[in-house]
Amino acid sequence: MSRSVRLARACGALLLGCVLAGCDGGVRGTPGGAGVRDPYFPKAGNGGYDVEHYALDLDYVPDGGRLSGTATVTARAAKDLSAFDLDLSGLDVEQVTVDGESARFSRAGHELVVRPRDDLGEGERFEVRVRYSGTPRTLTDPDGSQEGWLPTGTGAVALGEPVGSMTWFPGNHHPSDKASYAITVTVPEGLRAVSNGELASERTHDGRTTFVWRTAEPMASYVATLAIGRYGITRSTAAGLPVYTAVEPGQAEESAEVLARLPEVMEWAAHTFGPYPFSSTGVIVGDEDDAGYALETQNRPFFPGAPDTALLVHELAHQWFGDSVTPRTWRDMWLNEGFATYAEWLWEEDEGGDSAQETFEALYAGDDDDLWAFPPAEPSGPAHISDRPVYDRGAMVVHKIRQAVGDDAFHDLVQGWTAAHRHGNADTGDFTAYVEERAPDVDFDGIWAAWLYGEGRPESP
């Protein structure tokens, strides 16, 4: 019998069996996408599902730098799925289950490809559990800065912008997919583990201390953090909210004066930007060599060493711009950094220093060509999403809007923007459409063309 005849008979028998059994003809689903095609980080995130909740159970031993973890990811299928990806860089995966049943998995770069025993139907809620361990990696960004898992003198700090969170837990690591979190961390007694949200419990047993942190509001993974060290802890209140501040002992004296102004800054920011979007606040102050930059980690920004007041204002402003209203893609970073930089200008103005107009004019008249290297809404590549045009020229766009609509309307516009997209995602198109809708009598075409998308220095300020 020829091979083709044997194959035809086998296929016929299979088809007849399916008809008699009432089966649906085979696999319904397709694999989820590896990456969401972000314009600057196309392999970040994954398609085919939306995460609702992360439950991380972690154990870290600084002596040797070993991390062991179990991540339970609750998600909903956005289409029929035969397989899906999670982002995980390094670390050894020991077991994967989907809805309690063992699932096949494979690794390809930073992709953990999971094949559940049964297809997942569109709209179906499912739970994937990953058990993993190893020494977490530190990643080098396209701009040369380091992110991911950063070992420190007493422990470690995890900073995730843009993709570093995949070095310490598997997930859908793109800002467009936000979720709630429960993070349980066990460390040697004497160390503290500080994360986002609120500390639900702390217990010590047999020389190990376990901390449980819960974040109810949606959070993008790049602003999730875990800081392990010998932090001194201060609890207080500000603007009616619980404040949890963690400071490495060597930074306590130097940071005390600035951190004492946190309640004042919080009150000012809520008056300026609208109600604070989260249920607690605070800061984490590490040692100066822990990282080369501050980051707006949700609920409590991280600072490498004592911040000055302007930096405290900037990172707290990010709680509204970036953490609550989160960019849809990494091309929209100016919506984070432009507003946080403009917050510094407004604070300076309200404190009796230079007005925002004076700051704007000084920048325009300056001779720093880097400021005009590219339009804030179109960075020239992934290495440049944190360059000066995104920050300072982004703030100049915000100021031009204020000039166009007037102070009172600008105040209402900013508070309306943070309310309209609270705990959500937005891109530049959403913002420009919102501004035009709120101020229909103003022609913004010139501002968008010259300041937001235009190449080089505009002809006039």
C-alpha positions, 0 to 999 in steps of 0.5 A: 500500500502506498504512503498516500493511500495509507494517509488517506485511509487514516484521515478518513478513519479519524474524520469518521471517528470525530463525526460519530463522537461529535468532536469539533474537528480539532484545535480551535485556538491559535498561539498568542503573540510573542510581543505586542509590537510596541514601536520601540520594544516590539518583543515586549509583552504578549498577545492573546490574553489580559492579566488580572492579577499577579500573586508572587511568592518569593524567597531571596538569599542575598548570600549567593543571590539566589531567588526562588519563586512561584508566580500565579498569574490570573488572566483572561483569554482575549481569543481562542488560545492553543498556547501563550507566552510569558516574558521571563529573562533568565531563571530556571523554570521547574514547573508550569500548570494551567488551571491546576493541570501540568502544561508543556512549556519551552524557552526561546530567549525571554519568552516562556511558551506555555501549551495548556493541556486543553485550549482556552476559549475566548473570554475564559479566565485561567490561572497559570502557575510557574515555579522557578529559581536561579540568580536574577539578571541585571539588564542593560537598557539601549541607553546604557542604564541598568535595570532589572534585578540590581544587587546592593550592599545589603540585598537587592532592588528591582527596577523595571523600566522598560522591561526589567521586571521580567528578570524576577517574575514571569508576566505580560511585561508591557505597560498596556497590560495592568493588573493588581498584585500580591507579593510575598517575600521571605528574606533573612531576619534583619532585612526588610522587603519593601514593595508596592501597595500596603504591607498586609503582614510581617512575620518572623520564624526560624531566622527568616522574615516574610513580608506580604504586600498587596496592591489593589489598584491596577499597576503596570509591571515596569513600576512594580518594585522590590527593595531588600535591605536594612531599611529604617521604616517610618509610618505616618499619614499625608493627605489622609493617606498612610505613608510608608517610608523606607530609608537605608540607614546611611541616607537617613540624616541627609534625606530627613529634611526633604522627606519631611516635606512629603505631606506638603508635596502631596497636598500640593499635587492633589490640589494641582492634578486631582485626587491622589489615585492610590491608597497609600504613598511613601518613598524608598531611599537606597544607597547612592550606588544602588542605581543610577536613577530614580524611578516612579515605582507605584505608591512609593518612588525609589531614590538612589540616595537622598533626593532634593525637593524637585526630584521628590516633586517629579517622582510623586507627580508620576503617580498621576502621570505614568502610574495611574494614567499609563502610556499605551506604548513606549512612544508615549513616554512624553506624557509621563515625563513632560507632565512630571517635569512641568510639575517641577516648573509649577512647584518652583512657580508656586514656591516663589521662584522662577515662573513656568514662563521664565523656565520656558523662555530660558530653555528656548533661548538656550544653546543646548542642541540636544533639546531639539534633537527630535520631537517629544512625541517621536523619540528617535529610537529605544535608546532615546525615550528618556532623553531631554526632548521627552522631558523638557520639550515635553514640558514645553508642550504642556506649557504651550497648552497652558498659554493657549487656554489660560490658567483656569481652563488649564487647571480644569483640563489637567484634572479632567485628564487624570480623572478620565484615564484614571488607572488606565492607558492612554497615548498621544492621540488620546491626549490631543483629542482630549485637549481639543474636545475640552477647548473647542474654540482654540486651534491647537494645530500649530502647537502639535505641528511645531512643538509636539511633532515638529523637527528642530527648534520652533521659529518662535516661542 
